[in-house]
Amino acid sequence: MTGVRPHAGPGPLEARPGGGLPEVAARRGWRSWGFGLALLAALILVVARASDEREFARLLKQSAPAWLFVAALLQAATYLSQSAVWRAVLRRTRFRVSLGALYAMSFAKLFVDQALPSAGISGAALIVHGLERRGVARGPVMACVVVETMTNYTALILALLVALGMADWIGEARTLVWAATAVLIALSGALIVFLLRLSRGDAGHRPPRGFARIPGARTLLHALSEAPPELAHSARVLTEATGFNFIIHLLDAATLWALLRAIGVDAAPTSVFTAFMLSALARTLGVIPGGLGTFEAASTGALTLMGVPLAAALSATVLFRGFSFYLPLLPGLWLSRGELRE
């Protein structure tokens, strides 16, 4: 999961090289505030959705353990694929970060992205701080941010197009689904082109007013001007990173399929992939942290459209939310605390 000059001064959670003691103290203050905001948002989410957690626990007791284990392995693999995105960049440099460290960073990034919704941008600051404190130079760090951001949207567009190409069961909802997909593709495509032009130093393109207020946006703007073009614009790097981000969508859909099997529903994998991507579309276009509510409604509706009984569709969706959000929440909270405060 690439220039005009960005706004002067470091953004929240961002370090500026060569600063003195007052600047170090200021950076630590911003990181503490950033972590505090993420913690508060996560707490609100958990309290607001306490009934979902209880339902998740009940469903766990009633589901087939073997398929639950498969689902857990598939979710664990999503963080490995996220780590591989950063490795695709770092492999072209002299810097080496262990897979374990990158895996921990991917957990922490998930927590920050879920707690502070910003279309994945809020986690950029965590990537910067996490890689810099592990000895990676500024340029390659910023290239990781740029590549991860651009290929995340590229993979999402590709996955949606593949999913909709296999969807023959949408029926009357087809027009609405394609319209929503077209909106997302247009927005994502415009963002990718915009980021590419900024990263190439096109002075005629400046970020929209208010963009820097998005959590992590200033970090991204700095990354666009500091990322080495040979890394951020490498066709091979971008292709590999897009592939790993695409695999994340496949693994998430496979998790949902395994959870359906856990409750006794044998659904076609291709249909489940389409249903999951439609849910991801609703989550991405929504503004609620973590897509809570919008994802559940879209997933349940899509699974029902493909023929899954309503009760089973809702149960599988709640289980998926538990595996992809509630279970990783505590380790993500703990790991992000270390990444942002050290």
C-alpha positions as CSV (number, residue, x, y, z in Angstrom):
1,M,0.0,0.0,0.0
2,T,6.1,11.5,-6.6
3,G,6.9,19.4,-7.6
4,V,6.0,22.3,-6.3
5,R,7.5,23.1,-3.0
6,P,5.3,21.9,-0.1
7,H,4.2,24.2,2.7
8,A,7.1,25.3,4.9
9,G,7.6,23.5,8.1
10,P,7.1,19.9,9.1
11,G,3.6,18.5,9.3
12,P,2.1,16.6,12.2
13,L,4.1,13.5,13.2
14,E,6.9,14.5,10.8
15,A,10.6,15.0,11.5
16,R,12.8,17.6,9.9
17,P,16.4,16.6,9.6
18,G,19.0,18.8,11.4
19,G,16.7,20.5,13.8
20,G,17.8,21.7,17.2
21,L,16.4,20.9,20.6
22,P,13.3,23.2,20.4
23,E,12.4,21.6,17.1
24,V,12.9,18.1,18.6
25,A,10.5,19.0,21.4
26,A,8.0,20.4,19.0
27,R,8.1,17.2,16.9
28,R,7.6,15.1,19.9
29,G,4.6,17.2,20.9
30,W,3.0,16.8,17.5
31,R,3.5,13.1,17.6
32,S,1.9,12.9,21.0
33,W,-1.0,14.9,19.7
34,G,-1.3,12.8,16.6
35,F,-1.2,9.6,18.6
36,G,-3.8,11.0,21.1
37,L,-6.2,11.9,18.2
38,A,-5.8,8.4,16.8
39,L,-6.4,6.8,20.2
40,L,-9.5,9.0,20.8
41,A,-10.9,8.1,17.5
42,A,-10.4,4.4,18.0
43,L,-11.9,4.6,21.4
44,I,-15.0,6.3,20.0
45,L,-15.3,3.6,17.3
46,V,-15.0,0.7,19.8
47,V,-17.6,2.2,22.2
48,A,-20.0,3.1,19.4
49,R,-19.8,-0.4,17.9
50,A,-19.7,-2.5,21.2
51,S,-22.7,-4.5,20.1
52,D,-20.8,-5.6,17.0
53,E,-17.9,-6.8,19.1
54,R,-20.3,-8.9,21.2
55,E,-21.9,-10.3,18.1
56,F,-18.5,-11.1,16.7
57,A,-17.6,-13.1,19.9
58,R,-20.9,-15.0,19.6
59,L,-20.3,-15.9,16.0
60,L,-16.8,-17.1,16.7
61,K,-18.2,-19.7,19.1
62,Q,-20.6,-21.0,16.5
63,S,-18.2,-21.1,13.5
64,A,-16.0,-23.9,12.2
65,P,-12.5,-23.5,13.8
66,A,-10.6,-24.7,10.8
67,W,-12.0,-22.1,8.5
68,L,-11.6,-19.4,11.2
69,F,-7.9,-20.4,11.3
70,V,-7.7,-20.1,7.5
71,A,-9.3,-16.6,7.7
72,A,-6.8,-15.5,10.3
73,L,-3.9,-16.7,8.1
74,L,-5.2,-14.8,5.1
75,Q,-5.6,-11.6,7.1
76,A,-2.0,-12.0,8.5
77,A,-0.8,-12.3,4.9
78,T,-2.3,-8.9,4.0
79,Y,0.2,-7.2,6.3
80,L,3.0,-9.2,4.7
81,S,1.9,-7.9,1.3
82,Q,1.8,-4.4,2.6
83,S,5.4,-4.8,3.9
84,A,6.4,-6.0,0.4
85,V,5.2,-2.7,-1.1
86,W,7.9,-0.9,0.9
87,R,10.5,-3.6,0.3
88,A,10.0,-3.1,-3.5
89,V,11.4,0.4,-3.1
90,L,14.1,-0.4,-0.5
91,R,15.4,-3.3,-2.5
92,R,16.7,-0.8,-5.0
93,T,18.7,1.1,-2.4
94,R,21.6,0.2,0.0
95,F,19.2,0.3,3.0
96,R,17.8,-2.9,4.6
97,V,15.0,-3.1,7.0
98,S,13.9,-6.5,8.4
99,L,10.7,-8.0,7.3
100,G,9.6,-8.2,10.9
101,A,10.0,-4.4,11.4
102,L,8.1,-3.7,8.2
103,Y,5.4,-6.1,9.2
104,A,5.0,-4.3,12.6
105,M,4.9,-1.0,10.7
106,S,2.0,-2.3,8.5
107,F,0.0,-3.1,11.6
108,A,0.6,0.4,13.0
109,K,-0.2,2.0,9.7
110,L,-3.6,0.2,9.6
111,F,-4.5,1.5,13.0
112,V,-3.6,5.1,12.1
113,D,-5.4,4.9,8.7
114,Q,-8.5,3.4,10.3
115,A,-8.6,5.9,13.2
116,L,-7.8,9.0,11.2
117,P,-9.7,8.6,7.9
118,S,-7.9,10.4,5.0
119,A,-8.0,8.0,2.1
120,G,-4.8,6.3,3.4
121,I,-2.8,9.5,3.6
122,S,-2.7,9.7,7.4
123,G,-0.4,6.7,7.6
124,A,2.2,8.5,5.5
125,A,3.7,10.2,8.5
126,L,4.1,6.9,10.3
127,I,6.0,5.4,7.3
128,V,8.4,8.4,7.4
129,H,9.1,8.2,11.1
130,G,9.2,4.4,11.2
131,L,11.8,4.1,8.4
132,E,13.9,7.1,9.4
133,R,14.3,5.8,12.9
134,R,15.5,2.5,11.4
135,G,18.3,4.3,9.6
136,V,16.8,4.7,6.1
137,A,17.9,8.0,4.3
138,R,15.3,10.7,3.7
139,G,15.1,10.1,-0.1
140,P,14.2,6.4,-0.1
141,V,11.8,7.0,2.8
142,M,9.9,9.6,0.8
143,A,9.9,7.3,-2.2
144,C,8.2,4.6,-0.1
145,V,5.5,7.1,0.8
146,V,4.9,8.2,-2.8
147,V,5.0,4.7,-4.3
148,E,2.7,3.3,-1.6
149,T,0.2,6.1,-2.0
150,M,0.0,6.0,-5.8
151,T,-0.1,2.2,-6.2
152,N,-2.7,1.8,-3.5
153,Y,-5.2,3.7,-5.7
154,T,-4.0,2.1,-8.9
155,A,-4.5,-1.4,-7.4
156,L,-8.0,-0.4,-6.1
157,I,-9.0,0.8,-9.6
158,L,-7.8,-2.5,-11.2
159,A,-9.4,-4.7,-8.6
160,L,-12.8,-2.9,-9.1
161,L,-12.6,-3.2,-12.8
162,V,-11.8,-6.9,-12.6
163,A,-14.5,-7.5,-10.0
164,L,-17.2,-5.7,-12.0
165,G,-16.1,-7.6,-15.2
166,M,-17.1,-10.8,-13.4
167,A,-20.3,-9.5,-11.9
168,D,-23.3,-10.9,-13.7
169,W,-25.6,-11.0,-10.6
170,I,-25.8,-7.2,-9.8
171,G,-29.0,-6.9,-11.8
172,E,-30.9,-3.6,-11.4
173,A,-28.1,-2.2,-9.2
174,R,-25.7,-2.3,-12.1
175,T,-26.2,1.3,-13.2
176,L,-25.7,2.7,-9.6
177,V,-22.6,0.5,-9.1
178,W,-20.9,1.5,-12.3
179,A,-21.7,5.2,-11.6
180,A,-20.1,5.0,-8.2
181,T,-17.1,3.1,-9.7
182,A,-16.7,5.8,-12.4
183,V,-16.7,8.5,-9.7
184,L,-14.0,6.6,-7.7
185,I,-11.9,5.9,-10.8
186,A,-12.1,9.6,-11.9
187,L,-11.1,10.8,-8.5
188,S,-8.3,8.3,-8.0
189,G,-7.0,8.7,-11.6
190,A,-6.9,12.5,-11.1
191,L,-5.1,12.1,-7.8
192,I,-2.5,9.8,-9.4
193,V,-1.9,12.1,-12.3
194,F,-1.7,15.1,-9.9
195,L,0.8,13.3,-7.7
196,L,3.0,12.3,-10.7
197,R,3.1,15.9,-11.9
198,L,3.9,17.3,-8.5
199,S,6.7,14.8,-8.1
200,R,8.2,15.8,-11.4
201,G,8.5,19.4,-10.4
202,D,5.7,20.8,-12.5
203,A,5.3,24.3,-11.0
204,G,2.0,24.8,-12.7
205,H,0.3,22.3,-10.4
206,R,-0.2,23.2,-6.8
207,P,-2.2,21.3,-4.1
208,P,-5.8,22.3,-3.6
209,R,-6.5,24.8,-0.8
210,G,-7.1,22.9,2.4
211,F,-5.3,19.7,1.2
212,A,-2.5,20.2,3.8
213,R,-5.1,20.0,6.6
214,I,-5.7,16.3,5.9
215,P,-3.8,14.2,8.4
216,G,-0.5,13.2,6.9
217,A,-0.9,15.4,3.8
218,R,2.1,17.7,4.6
219,T,4.2,14.6,4.9
220,L,3.0,13.5,1.5
221,L,3.7,16.9,0.0
222,H,7.3,16.8,1.4
223,A,7.7,13.3,0.0
224,L,6.6,14.4,-3.5
225,S,9.5,16.9,-3.6
226,E,12.1,14.8,-1.9
227,A,11.6,11.3,-3.4
228,P,14.3,10.4,-5.9
229,P,12.7,10.0,-9.4
230,E,14.7,6.8,-10.1
231,L,12.7,5.2,-7.3
232,A,9.4,7.0,-7.3
233,H,9.0,6.8,-11.1
234,S,10.5,3.4,-11.7
235,A,8.1,1.4,-13.9
236,R,9.3,-1.8,-12.3
237,V,8.9,-0.5,-8.7
238,L,5.4,0.8,-9.5
239,T,4.4,-2.4,-11.1
240,E,5.6,-4.6,-8.3
241,A,4.0,-2.3,-5.6
242,T,0.7,-2.3,-7.5
243,G,0.8,-6.0,-7.7
244,F,1.3,-6.4,-3.9
245,N,-1.5,-3.9,-3.2
246,F,-3.7,-5.9,-5.6
247,I,-2.9,-9.0,-3.7
248,I,-4.1,-7.3,-0.5
249,H,-7.6,-7.0,-2.1
250,L,-7.5,-10.7,-3.1
251,L,-6.5,-11.8,0.4
252,D,-9.3,-9.7,2.0
253,A,-11.8,-11.2,-0.4
254,A,-10.5,-14.7,0.3
255,T,-10.9,-14.0,4.0
256,L,-14.5,-13.2,3.5
257,W,-15.0,-16.3,1.5
258,A,-13.3,-18.4,4.2
259,L,-15.6,-16.9,6.8
260,L,-18.7,-17.8,4.7
261,R,-17.4,-21.4,4.7
262,A,-16.9,-21.2,8.4
263,I,-20.7,-20.6,8.9
264,G,-21.6,-23.3,6.3
265,V,-22.1,-21.2,3.1
266,D,-20.3,-22.4,0.0
267,A,-20.2,-19.4,-2.4
268,A,-18.3,-18.9,-5.6
269,P,-14.9,-17.2,-5.0
270,T,-15.3,-14.9,-7.9
271,S,-18.7,-13.7,-6.7
272,V,-17.4,-13.1,-3.2
273,F,-14.5,-11.1,-4.7
274,T,-17.0,-8.9,-6.5
275,A,-19.1,-8.5,-3.4
276,F,-16.1,-7.5,-1.4
277,M,-14.9,-5.0,-3.9
278,L,-18.3,-3.3,-4.0
279,S,-18.1,-3.1,-0.2
280,A,-14.6,-1.6,-0.5
281,L,-16.0,0.9,-3.0
282,A,-18.6,2.0,-0.4
283,R,-16.0,2.2,2.3
284,T,-13.6,4.3,0.2
285,L,-16.3,6.8,-0.9
286,G,-17.6,7.1,2.7
287,V,-16.2,9.5,5.3
288,I,-16.9,7.4,8.4
289,P,-13.7,6.2,10.2
290,G,-12.9,2.7,9.2
291,G,-15.9,2.6,7.0
292,L,-17.9,1.4,9.9
293,G,-21.6,1.0,9.0
294,T,-21.1,1.7,5.3
295,F,-19.0,-1.4,4.7
296,E,-21.3,-3.6,6.7
297,A,-24.4,-2.4,4.8
298,A,-22.7,-2.7,1.4
299,S,-21.2,-6.1,2.1
300,T,-24.5,-7.6,3.5
301,G,-26.4,-6.2,0.5
302,A,-23.9,-7.4,-2.1
303,L,-23.7,-10.9,-0.6
304,T,-27.5,-11.1,-0.5
305,L,-27.7,-10.0,-4.2
306,M,-25.4,-13.0,-5.1
307,G,-27.8,-15.4,-3.3
308,V,-26.3,-15.7,0.2
309,P,-29.1,-15.8,2.8
310,L,-29.4,-12.5,4.7
311,A,-28.5,-13.9,8.1
312,A,-25.4,-15.6,6.7
313,A,-24.4,-12.5,4.8
314,L,-24.6,-10.4,7.9
315,S,-22.8,-13.0,10.0
316,A,-19.9,-13.3,7.6
317,T,-19.6,-9.5,7.3
318,V,-19.5,-9.1,11.1
319,L,-16.9,-11.8,11.3
320,F,-14.8,-10.1,8.6
321,R,-15.0,-6.8,10.4
322,G,-13.8,-8.5,13.6
323,F,-10.8,-10.2,11.8
324,S,-9.8,-7.1,9.8
325,F,-10.5,-4.4,12.3
326,Y,-11.3,-5.3,15.9
327,L,-8.7,-8.1,16.4
328,P,-5.8,-6.0,14.9
329,L,-6.9,-2.9,16.8
330,L,-5.0,-3.6,20.1
331,P,-1.7,-4.7,18.4
332,G,-2.0,-1.8,16.0
333,L,-2.6,0.6,18.9
334,W,0.4,-0.7,20.8
335,L,2.7,-0.7,17.7
336,S,1.6,2.8,16.5
337,R,2.3,4.1,20.0
338,G,5.9,2.9,19.7
339,E,6.3,4.1,16.1
340,L,5.0,7.6,16.8
341,R,6.5,8.3,20.2
342,E,10.0,6.9,20.0
